[in-house]
């Protein structure tokens, strides 16, 4: 005889998703640093964004401003000389260095690097060979310092051409969309996921992350799949069907801020030890940013429908953060 009050497989799945989202929320809230009157500028995050070219000035701005709106204190943009004035004009809150295409780039960047907690490489980067060569040198440098980094957009193009540049660097996060993921998978395995027998997206992400030395990969899609080959989570926070340009840049900036916070918490909070079998700082940063970005999309779409743009989504960071991670009403230290 069947159980009383039978629950369908669909309902069970929905219940499981809700329970998982609640667990993610509670874990994230426990590790976000509380605001304190004793804090000083910079402690909540100094984020560096490498990107910005003549054609693409919006992407680095979206990433940088989103890192600030999420809660970082300072955001530095390293861009090409012909894009700097435009990027500066978007916001007085950004610190902009027009050095990405200059001969002295590496020397100047190396001098600034000690200030930074996390880097985002790729928004609006372009595919200029000289600049991509500089980026290769930057990745080698930050690996030597074990600095957390988020690689997106054209930085993923570089990784697809040379996967060894990130292999084994577990402080790196890759954030490919479906097409970028397929290109990277094909580069590593010399075949696409379906031909390799991994047409299941979750299995393919796990396989690629493991092959690259357990770095964290977030495959963006209808559900965001996050894995380092050992731990895997899927973010099913409802978003919207709007696919305007720039959403990935919002995501990358948010990941950077959460990544700084969670690395800091895992290093200093003894309670974090109890969750290390289910989360790492990089995986948790991806989860938090994915949940928030999806909610931004949903809230913005409710107001603007098909007119929704990434600028509308950024305006929803405040409400999305507050509803997902309601910690700022707590008394400050």
C-alpha positions as CSV (number, residue, x, y, z in Angstrom):
1,X,0.0,0.0,0.0
2,X,1.3,3.5,-0.8
3,X,2.1,5.9,1.9
4,X,-0.6,8.3,3.2
5,X,-0.3,11.8,1.8
6,X,1.9,10.7,-1.2
7,X,4.3,13.3,-2.6
8,X,5.0,13.3,-6.3
9,X,8.6,13.1,-7.6
10,X,8.2,16.7,-8.8
11,X,7.1,17.9,-5.4
12,X,9.9,16.0,-3.7
13,X,12.3,17.7,-6.1
14,X,10.9,21.1,-5.3
15,X,11.1,20.4,-1.6
16,X,14.7,19.3,-2.0
17,X,15.5,22.5,-4.0
18,X,13.9,24.7,-1.3
19,X,15.8,22.9,1.5
20,X,19.1,23.2,-0.3
21,X,18.6,26.9,-1.0
22,X,17.8,27.4,2.7
23,X,21.0,25.6,3.7
24,X,23.0,27.7,1.3
25,X,21.4,30.9,2.7
26,X,22.2,30.0,6.2
27,X,25.8,29.0,5.4
28,X,26.4,32.2,3.4
29,X,24.9,34.4,6.1
30,X,27.1,32.9,8.8
31,X,30.3,33.8,6.8
32,X,29.5,37.3,5.5
33,X,31.4,39.7,7.7
34,X,29.3,42.0,9.9
35,X,29.6,45.7,9.5
36,X,31.6,47.3,12.3
37,X,32.3,50.8,13.4
38,X,35.9,49.7,14.0
39,X,36.5,48.6,10.4
40,X,38.6,50.7,8.1
41,X,38.5,51.3,4.3
42,X,39.6,48.4,2.3
43,X,38.9,45.6,4.8
44,X,35.7,44.6,3.1
45,X,37.5,44.1,-0.2
46,X,39.8,45.7,-2.7
47,X,38.9,44.2,-6.0
48,X,40.9,44.5,-9.3
49,X,39.2,44.3,-12.7
50,X,41.4,43.6,-15.7
51,X,39.5,44.4,-18.9
52,X,38.1,47.2,-21.0
53,X,39.0,48.0,-24.6
54,X,38.0,50.6,-27.1
55,X,35.0,48.5,-28.2
56,X,34.0,47.3,-24.7
57,X,33.8,49.8,-21.9
58,X,30.6,48.7,-20.2
59,X,31.7,45.3,-19.1
60,X,34.5,46.3,-16.7
61,X,32.3,49.0,-15.3
62,X,29.5,46.5,-14.7
63,X,31.9,44.2,-12.9
64,X,33.6,46.9,-10.9
65,X,30.4,48.6,-9.8
66,X,28.8,45.3,-8.9
67,X,31.7,44.4,-6.7
68,X,31.2,47.7,-4.8
69,X,27.4,47.4,-4.6
70,X,27.8,43.9,-3.2
71,X,29.9,45.3,-0.4
72,X,33.5,45.7,-1.4
73,X,35.2,48.9,-0.4
74,X,37.4,49.7,-3.4
75,X,37.4,48.7,-7.0
76,X,40.4,49.1,-9.4
77,X,40.0,48.9,-13.2
78,X,43.0,48.1,-15.4
79,X,42.0,49.0,-18.9
80,X,43.4,50.1,-22.3
81,X,44.4,53.7,-22.7
82,X,41.6,54.4,-25.2
83,X,38.9,53.2,-22.9
84,X,39.9,54.8,-19.6
85,X,38.2,58.2,-20.0
86,X,34.9,56.5,-20.9
87,X,35.0,54.1,-18.0
88,X,35.9,56.9,-15.6
89,X,32.9,58.9,-16.8
90,X,30.5,56.1,-15.8
91,X,31.3,56.4,-12.1
92,X,33.6,58.5,-9.8
93,X,33.8,55.5,-7.5
94,X,36.2,53.5,-9.7
95,X,40.0,53.8,-9.6
96,X,41.0,53.5,-13.2
97,X,44.5,52.7,-14.6
98,X,44.8,53.2,-18.4
99,X,47.8,50.8,-18.7
100,X,46.6,47.5,-20.1
101,X,48.0,48.2,-23.6
102,X,51.2,50.0,-22.5
103,X,54.7,48.6,-22.5
104,X,55.1,49.3,-18.8
105,X,51.9,47.5,-17.9
106,X,53.4,44.6,-16.1
107,X,55.8,46.7,-14.1
108,X,53.1,49.1,-13.0
109,X,50.6,46.4,-12.3
110,X,53.1,44.4,-10.2
111,X,53.5,47.5,-8.0
112,X,49.8,47.8,-7.4
113,X,49.0,44.1,-7.0
114,X,49.8,44.0,-3.2
115,X,46.8,46.2,-2.6
116,X,44.4,43.8,-4.1
117,X,42.5,40.9,-2.5
118,X,40.8,39.4,-5.6
119,X,41.2,39.8,-9.3
120,X,38.6,39.6,-12.1
121,X,40.1,39.1,-15.5
122,X,38.2,39.3,-18.8
123,X,35.3,41.8,-18.8
124,X,35.6,43.7,-22.1
125,X,39.2,42.5,-22.5
126,X,39.2,41.9,-26.2
127,X,41.5,39.5,-28.0
128,X,44.5,41.7,-28.8
129,X,47.5,39.4,-28.9
130,X,49.8,41.8,-26.9
131,X,47.2,42.2,-24.2
132,X,46.5,38.5,-24.0
133,X,50.2,37.9,-23.7
134,X,50.3,40.4,-20.8
135,X,47.3,38.5,-19.2
136,X,49.3,35.2,-19.4
137,X,52.1,36.9,-17.4
138,X,49.6,38.3,-14.9
139,X,48.1,34.8,-14.3
140,X,51.6,33.4,-13.7
141,X,52.3,36.2,-11.2
142,X,49.1,35.8,-9.2
143,X,49.6,32.1,-9.1
144,X,52.9,32.7,-7.4
145,X,51.1,34.8,-4.8
146,X,48.1,32.5,-4.5
147,X,45.7,35.4,-5.1
148,X,42.1,34.5,-5.8
149,X,41.0,35.2,-9.4
150,X,37.8,35.0,-11.4
151,X,38.3,34.4,-15.2
152,X,35.4,35.3,-17.5
153,X,34.7,36.3,-21.1
154,X,37.9,36.7,-23.2
155,X,40.1,35.4,-20.4
156,X,38.3,32.1,-21.0
157,X,39.3,32.3,-24.6
158,X,42.9,32.5,-23.4
159,X,42.4,29.5,-21.1
160,X,40.8,27.5,-24.0
161,X,43.9,28.1,-26.0
162,X,46.2,27.2,-23.1
163,X,44.5,25.2,-20.3
164,X,47.8,24.7,-18.6
165,X,47.8,28.3,-17.5
166,X,45.2,27.5,-14.8
167,X,45.6,23.8,-14.3
168,X,45.9,23.0,-10.6
169,X,45.3,26.6,-9.5
170,X,42.5,26.0,-7.0
171,X,42.2,29.7,-6.1
172,X,40.9,30.3,-9.7
173,X,37.2,30.4,-10.7
174,X,36.1,30.0,-14.3
175,X,32.6,31.3,-15.2
176,X,31.8,30.1,-18.7
177,X,28.5,30.3,-20.4
178,X,27.3,27.2,-22.3
179,X,29.2,28.1,-25.5
180,X,32.4,29.0,-23.6
181,X,32.2,25.8,-21.6
182,X,31.8,23.6,-24.7
183,X,34.9,25.3,-26.2
184,X,37.0,24.7,-23.1
185,X,35.8,21.1,-22.8
186,X,36.7,20.5,-26.4
187,X,40.1,22.1,-25.9
188,X,40.9,19.9,-22.9
189,X,39.5,16.6,-24.1
190,X,39.7,17.1,-27.9
191,X,36.1,16.2,-28.2
192,X,32.8,17.7,-27.1
193,X,30.9,16.6,-24.0
194,X,28.3,14.5,-25.9
195,X,30.9,12.6,-27.9
196,X,32.8,11.9,-24.7
197,X,29.7,10.3,-23.2
198,X,29.2,13.2,-20.8
199,X,26.1,14.8,-22.3
200,X,24.8,15.4,-18.8
201,X,25.9,18.9,-18.0
202,X,26.6,18.3,-14.3
203,X,28.9,15.3,-15.1
204,X,30.7,17.3,-17.7
205,X,31.4,20.2,-15.4
206,X,32.7,17.8,-12.7
207,X,34.9,16.0,-15.3
208,X,36.4,19.2,-16.6
209,X,37.0,20.7,-13.1
210,X,38.7,17.5,-12.1
211,X,40.8,17.4,-15.2
212,X,42.0,21.0,-14.6
213,X,43.2,20.1,-11.2
214,X,40.1,20.7,-9.1
215,X,39.7,24.4,-10.0
216,X,36.2,25.8,-9.5
217,X,34.0,26.0,-12.6
218,X,30.6,27.7,-12.7
219,X,28.8,26.8,-15.9
220,X,26.1,29.5,-16.4
221,X,22.8,28.3,-17.8
222,X,19.1,27.6,-16.9
223,X,20.6,26.3,-13.6
224,X,24.1,27.4,-12.7
225,X,26.3,24.3,-12.1
226,X,29.3,24.8,-9.8
227,X,31.9,22.2,-9.2
228,X,35.6,21.7,-8.4
229,X,35.4,18.0,-9.4
230,X,35.0,17.0,-5.7
231,X,32.1,19.1,-4.5
232,X,29.2,20.1,-6.8
233,X,26.2,22.4,-6.2
234,X,23.5,23.5,-8.6
235,X,21.9,27.0,-8.1
236,X,18.2,26.9,-8.8
237,X,17.3,30.3,-7.5
238,X,14.6,31.6,-9.9
239,X,15.8,34.3,-12.3
240,X,14.1,35.6,-15.5
241,X,14.1,34.8,-19.2
242,X,15.8,38.1,-20.1
243,X,19.3,37.6,-21.5
244,X,20.6,41.2,-21.9
245,X,24.3,41.7,-22.2
246,X,26.3,42.4,-19.1
247,X,24.7,40.0,-16.6
248,X,27.9,37.9,-16.5
249,X,29.9,41.0,-15.6
250,X,27.5,41.7,-12.7
251,X,28.1,38.1,-11.6
252,X,31.9,38.3,-11.9
253,X,32.1,41.4,-9.7
254,X,29.8,39.9,-7.1
255,X,31.8,36.6,-7.1
256,X,35.0,38.6,-6.4
257,X,33.5,40.3,-3.3
258,X,32.0,37.1,-1.9
259,X,35.3,35.3,-2.6
260,X,37.3,37.7,-0.5
261,X,34.9,37.5,2.4
262,X,34.7,33.7,2.3
263,X,38.5,33.2,2.0
264,X,38.9,35.5,5.0
265,X,36.1,33.7,7.0
266,X,37.5,30.2,6.2
267,X,40.9,31.3,7.4
268,X,39.7,32.9,10.6
269,X,36.4,31.3,11.6
270,X,36.8,28.0,13.5
271,X,33.1,27.3,12.7
272,X,33.9,27.1,9.0
273,X,35.7,23.8,9.5
274,X,32.4,22.1,10.0
275,X,31.3,23.0,6.4
276,X,34.4,22.2,4.5
277,X,33.2,18.8,3.4
278,X,30.3,20.6,1.5
279,X,31.8,24.0,0.6
280,X,35.0,25.7,-0.3
281,X,35.4,29.5,-0.4
282,X,35.3,29.5,-4.2
283,X,32.3,27.3,-4.5
284,X,30.4,29.3,-1.8
285,X,31.3,32.6,-3.5
286,X,29.8,31.3,-6.8
287,X,26.7,30.1,-5.0
288,X,26.1,33.4,-3.3
289,X,26.7,35.5,-6.4
290,X,24.6,33.2,-8.5
291,X,21.7,33.4,-6.1
292,X,22.0,37.2,-5.9
293,X,22.4,37.8,-9.6
294,X,19.4,35.6,-10.4
295,X,17.2,37.5,-7.9
296,X,18.4,40.8,-9.4
297,X,17.3,39.5,-12.7
298,X,13.9,38.5,-11.4
299,X,13.2,41.7,-9.5
300,X,14.3,43.9,-12.4
301,X,12.2,41.9,-14.8
302,X,9.1,42.4,-12.6
303,X,9.5,46.1,-13.1
304,X,10.8,46.5,-16.6
305,X,9.8,43.3,-18.5
306,X,11.5,43.1,-21.9
307,X,13.1,46.5,-21.3
308,X,15.3,45.1,-18.5
309,X,19.0,45.8,-18.9
310,X,22.0,45.1,-16.7
311,X,21.8,48.6,-15.3
312,X,18.3,47.8,-14.0
313,X,19.6,44.6,-12.4
314,X,22.5,46.4,-10.6
315,X,19.9,48.7,-9.0
316,X,18.4,45.6,-7.5
317,X,21.6,44.4,-5.8
318,X,20.6,46.1,-2.5
319,X,17.2,44.5,-2.3
320,X,18.4,41.1,-3.5
321,X,21.2,41.0,-1.0
322,X,19.0,42.1,1.8
323,X,16.3,39.6,1.1
324,X,18.7,36.6,0.5
325,X,21.2,37.5,3.3
326,X,19.4,39.5,5.9
327,X,22.3,40.3,8.2
328,X,22.7,44.1,8.0
329,X,19.8,44.8,10.4
330,X,21.9,43.2,13.1
331,X,23.6,45.5,15.6
332,X,27.0,46.7,14.4
333,X,30.0,45.9,16.6
